[in-house]
Amino acid sequence: MRRRRVCLIHKKDMDAGRKNCCVHCLPNSLIETSRPVKLKHFASHYRFMAAYSGYYFSKEYKALKHVGHDLQHGAADLPVNRPKNRFVNILPYDHSRFKLQPTEGSDYINANFVSGYNSPWEFIVTQGPLSSTRYDFWRMCWESNSRAIVMLTRCIEKGLTKCDHYWPYDTQPVYYGDIQVTILNESQFPDWNISEFRVCKGYESRVVRHFHFNTWPDFGVPNPPQTLVRFVRSFRERLYPDQKPIVVHCSAGVGRSGTFIALDRILFSIRTSNYVDIFGIIYEMRL
């Protein structure tokens, strides 16, 4: 699905950390797919990017805006699947969408695999479940064998429904189709809650951890932003040590979810190397 890449030797510039960059041919332009910045130069690079009211940040955003627009999303556009999408313009790519085990002719859920630092299939990013898709959501969690759900939205924000309350309100078990979910415990922190669910189907049961960051406004920034960094670190400390996919969602499954995954990848990167490539991470996530 990717177009051919060619290599370009990039001259030393103000960020002093960009080396051999690649460019990707988009329909009407060329775009560098990797723009690494050495950690020792990151502060000065940030000041450069933020100058002139963030002009260079805006320039990078515009460069990334069209990445992935040529990828197909035919399954999401099928008449039988359209009611399953929260937004008509936020649809999963065909090549990386999560496919449910077919039931009544449909394997569709609005969800995509997104690569993380450790694996190309580290995350499943999805929209906030609708009341009509909550069973599909739990089917996806079960069929992917996921042991962690990251929720980055409140169910209601500014009077609008952003996500269905897809888990029980109390300790009484609730069935979602043939999947039973029971809250085992909940720990509350100033900006997030961490719960453990027992999820059962037939005679098999699993424990799934639910990480709910609840102070991130839609189209906004957590205040202070450091709370999000602490949340990502807390999430990693409490994650089960396995390689099962991690389900991540906000409302649309785009802005807050993508930011969470990018930050998780950045924190891994700065622990293992002397540079960070934020542009390259976002570029890869959009494909």
C-alpha positions in Angstrom: 0.0 0.0 0.0 2.9 2.3 0.4 4.5 4.2 -2.5 8.1 3.8 -3.3 10.6 5.6 -1.0 13.9 7.1 -2.0 16.7 8.3 0.3 17.8 11.9 0.7 20.8 13.2 2.5 19.6 16.2 4.4 21.9 19.1 5.3 22.5 20.1 8.9 20.0 22.7 10.0 18.7 24.3 13.1 17.5 21.1 14.8 21.0 19.7 14.4 19.5 16.2 14.8 18.1 15.4 11.4 20.3 13.0 9.4 19.5 10.7 6.6 15.8 11.4 5.9 13.5 9.5 3.6 10.9 11.1 1.3 7.6 9.6 0.3 5.9 10.4 -2.9 2.3 11.6 -2.3 0.0 12.4 -5.1 1.1 16.0 -5.6 4.3 16.3 -3.5 7.2 14.8 -1.7 7.3 14.4 2.0 10.1 13.3 4.4 8.9 10.3 6.3 11.4 10.6 9.1 12.7 13.8 10.9 14.7 12.6 13.9 16.0 15.2 16.4 18.8 14.4 18.9 17.6 14.7 22.5 20.4 17.1 23.3 19.1 19.5 20.7 15.4 19.0 21.4 14.8 22.1 23.5 16.3 24.4 20.8 14.4 22.5 18.1 11.1 23.0 20.0 11.8 26.8 20.3 12.5 26.9 16.6 9.3 25.1 15.7 7.2 27.2 18.1 8.5 30.5 16.7 6.2 32.8 14.8 3.0 31.5 16.5 3.9 27.9 15.8 4.4 28.3 12.1 6.7 25.3 11.7 4.4 23.1 13.7 1.6 24.1 11.4 3.7 23.3 8.4 4.5 19.8 9.6 0.8 19.3 10.5 -0.2 20.2 7.0 2.4 17.9 5.6 1.0 15.0 7.6 -2.6 15.8 6.9 -2.8 14.0 3.6 -0.8 10.9 4.6 -3.1 7.9 4.2 -5.8 9.6 2.3 -5.3 7.3 -0.7 -5.9 4.2 1.4 -9.2 2.3 1.0 -12.0 1.9 3.5 -14.6 0.0 1.5 -15.8 -2.2 4.3 -16.8 0.8 6.4 -18.8 2.2 3.5 -21.0 -0.8 3.0 -24.6 0.0 3.7 -24.8 -2.7 6.4 -21.8 -1.2 8.2 -22.5 2.5 8.1 -24.7 2.6 11.2 -21.8 1.1 13.1 -19.7 4.2 12.6 -19.9 7.0 15.2 -18.8 9.5 12.6 -19.3 9.3 8.8 -15.9 10.6 8.0 -13.7 8.6 10.4 -13.4 5.1 9.0 -10.9 2.3 9.4 -8.6 1.3 6.5 -9.3 -2.0 4.9 -5.8 -3.2 5.1 -5.4 -2.9 8.8 -8.9 -3.1 10.2 -9.7 -5.6 13.0 -12.0 -8.3 11.6 -14.5 -9.9 13.9 -15.3 -13.6 13.5 -18.2 -13.3 11.1 -21.6 -13.2 12.6 -24.7 -12.8 10.5 -22.6 -11.9 7.5 -20.5 -9.1 9.0 -17.0 -9.1 10.4 -17.0 -5.3 10.8 -16.1 -3.0 13.7 -14.7 0.5 13.4 -11.2 -0.4 14.6 -7.7 -0.6 13.2 -4.4 -2.2 14.3 -1.9 0.6 15.0 1.8 -0.1 15.5 3.5 0.6 18.8 7.1 0.7 19.8 7.2 -3.1 20.5 5.1 -4.5 17.7 3.2 -3.6 14.5 0.1 -5.0 16.2 0.6 -3.6 19.6 -2.6 -1.5 19.7 -6.2 -1.8 18.4 -7.6 1.7 18.1 -11.3 2.1 18.0 -14.1 4.6 18.4 -16.0 5.0 21.6 -18.6 2.2 21.4 -22.2 3.0 20.5 -25.0 1.5 22.4 -25.6 -0.6 19.3 -22.0 -1.8 19.0 -21.0 -2.5 22.7 -21.4 -6.2 22.1 -19.1 -6.0 19.0 -16.6 -4.1 21.2 -16.5 -6.9 23.8 -16.3 -9.5 21.0 -13.3 -7.6 19.7 -11.7 -7.6 23.1 -12.3 -11.3 23.6 -11.3 -12.4 20.1 -8.1 -10.4 20.2 -7.3 -11.8 23.7 -6.7 -8.2 24.9 -6.0 -7.8 28.6 -6.0 -4.0 28.7 -8.4 -1.2 27.6 -7.4 2.4 27.6 -10.3 4.9 27.6 -9.5 8.6 27.0 -12.9 10.2 27.0 -15.8 10.7 29.3 -19.1 9.2 28.3 -20.7 12.6 28.4 -18.8 15.8 27.5 -20.4 19.2 27.3 -23.8 17.6 27.2 -23.0 15.3 24.3 -22.7 11.6 24.3 -19.1 10.7 23.4 -19.1 7.0 24.3 -21.5 4.4 25.5 -21.0 3.2 29.2 -20.0 -0.3 28.0 -19.1 -1.7 31.3 -21.2 -2.4 34.5 -22.2 0.4 36.8 -21.7 -1.7 39.9 -20.3 -5.1 41.0 -23.3 -7.1 39.5 -22.2 -9.0 36.4 -23.7 -7.8 33.1 -24.0 -9.8 29.8 -23.1 -8.2 26.5 -24.3 -10.8 24.1 -22.7 -14.1 25.4 -19.9 -12.2 27.1 -20.2 -11.6 30.9 -18.3 -8.7 32.5 -17.9 -8.1 36.2 -16.1 -5.3 38.0 -13.6 -6.8 40.5 -12.1 -3.6 41.9 -11.4 0.0 41.1 -8.7 2.4 42.1 -9.3 6.1 41.8 -6.6 8.7 41.2 -7.0 12.5 40.6 -7.1 12.3 36.8 -7.8 8.6 36.1 -9.3 5.4 37.3 -7.9 1.9 37.0 -10.4 -1.0 37.2 -10.1 -4.8 36.8 -12.9 -6.7 35.0 -13.5 -10.4 35.0 -14.6 -11.2 31.4 -16.2 -14.6 30.8 -17.4 -16.5 27.8 -18.6 -20.0 28.3 -16.3 -21.7 30.8 -13.3 -19.4 30.0 -12.6 -16.3 32.0 -9.9 -13.6 31.9 -9.0 -10.5 33.8 -8.9 -7.2 31.8 -7.6 -4.0 33.2 -9.4 -0.8 32.3 -7.4 2.5 32.3 -9.7 5.5 32.2 -8.1 8.9 31.8 -11.0 11.3 32.5 -9.7 14.9 32.5 -8.8 15.2 28.8 -11.2 17.6 27.1 -12.1 16.8 23.5 -10.2 19.1 21.1 -8.2 20.2 24.2 -5.1 19.6 26.2 -4.9 18.0 29.7 -4.1 20.6 32.4 -1.3 20.4 33.2 0.0 18.3 30.3 2.3 16.4 32.6 -0.7 14.5 33.9 -0.9 12.6 30.6 2.8 11.6 30.8 2.2 10.3 34.3 -0.8 8.4 33.1 1.1 6.7 30.3 3.8 5.7 32.7 1.3 4.4 35.2 -0.4 2.4 32.5 2.9 0.8 31.5 3.8 -0.1 35.1 0.5 -1.9 35.6 0.2 -3.5 32.2 0.2 -7.3 32.1 3.6 -8.6 30.8 2.4 -10.2 27.6 2.2 -9.3 23.9 -1.6 -9.1 23.6 -3.0 -6.2 21.7 -4.0 -3.1 23.8 -7.4 -1.6 23.0 -7.4 2.2 22.9 -10.3 4.5 22.4 -11.5 8.0 22.9 -14.7 9.2 21.1 -13.7 9.2 17.5 -10.6 7.0 18.0 -8.3 9.6 16.4 -7.0 12.6 18.2 -6.7 11.6 21.9 -6.1 7.9 21.0 -3.4 8.8 18.5 -1.7 11.2 20.9 -1.7 8.5 23.7 0.0 6.0 21.4 2.5 8.5 20.0 3.5 9.6 23.6 3.9 6.0 24.6 6.2 5.4 21.7 8.2 8.6 22.4 8.7 7.6 26.0 10.0 4.2 24.9 12.3 5.8 22.3 14.0 8.3 24.6 14.8 5.5 27.0 16.6 3.4 24.3 18.1 6.0 21.9 19.6 9.5 21.8 17.0 10.9 19.4 13.3 11.2 19.0 11.4 11.2 15.7 7.9 12.6 16.5 7.2 13.3 12.8 8.2 9.8 11.8 6.0 8.2 14.5 2.9 10.1 13.4 3.6 9.4 9.7 3.8 5.7 10.4 0.7 5.7 12.5 -1.3 7.3 9.7 -0.7 4.4 7.3 
